[in-house]
Amino acid sequence: MAQHFPSSVGADAVRKAYAAVFGAITLKVEFQVAEVLQIAPDSAIARTNSVRNGNGTCNRRGRSGGNQELFVFQKLNDGWKIARYSFSTTNPPPH
């Protein structure tokens, strides 16, 4: 669930969305975990903040930036998997 874009639902749609992103830009991201909370035996959430550093091309203008993210995890037979992921920018739009 990216800001200013419709949600990608299902494995094929998510794969297609990320193939487009990684085909257009190069990311170097550092995540800081702000909170992890197991909310049920098979569900957990994580809240993070991230910074895209200036060593890579972060967007079409090459600007660095930051996001805040929310991950929802589901425990399956072979371990924890990301069930939902949403993010929004923490930087104001350029003038």
N, C-alpha and C positions, 0 to 999 in steps of 0.2 A: 504494500500500500504506500506508494511513493507520492509525495506532495505534488499536486497539480497533474496527476495521472490517474486513470481508472485502476482499480485493483486487478492484479493478476491472480486468477483462481485456477488451481490445479497445477500439477507438476509440469505439464507441457507448456502452459501459459507462462509459468515462472521461468522455465528454461529459456523460452523465446525472449522474454523481457530482459533477462540478464545477458543473453547473447548480444542483444542490441546495445545494451549499456556498455559492455566490455569491448564491443566492436567500435564504439565511438570515443571512449575515453580510457585513460589509464588512471587507476586509483592507487594511492598509498595512504592507508587509513590507520590511525591509532585509536583503539577503543579503550575507554575507561568504564569499568563496570561500577555503576552507582548503587545497584540493588539487585539481589536475587532472592526470590521468595517462592517456596514450594507451596502452592495453594490447595493441592489435593494430592493423593498418592500418585497419580499419573499426570499431573499438570504443574507447571511452574512458569513464572514470569521473570524476565530480566529487563532492567532499565539501564541503558548505557548512554554515554556521550562519546562522540567521535570527532576527530580532527583530521581533515585531509591536509597533509603537509605539502609544502611547495616543491618537493623533489619530483613530483610527477605532474602530468597534465590532468588537472582535476575537473575542468569543464572547458567549454569552447574558448574561454578567455584566459585559461591557465591560472585562475584564482584559487587560492586555498579557501577552505571553509570548514564549517562544522555542522553536525547534526545531533539530534537526540533520537534515540531508538527505543522501541518496545518489542521484545521478543516474547512469544508464547510458545512454550515447549510442551510436548506430549511424550510420555514415556511409552515406548513400544517394546516388543520382545527383545530387540537387539540394542536398546539404549534410548537416550533422549533425542528427539528430533524437533526441529523448528516446525511448529504448526501454523504460526502467524508471525508476521514481521511488519512493522510500520515505522516510518521515520519522518521527521520534518527538519527543516533547516533551522539553525540557531543564529544565522547571520542575516542582517537586513538585506533586502535587494539592492543591487548597485544603482547609483543615480545616473 
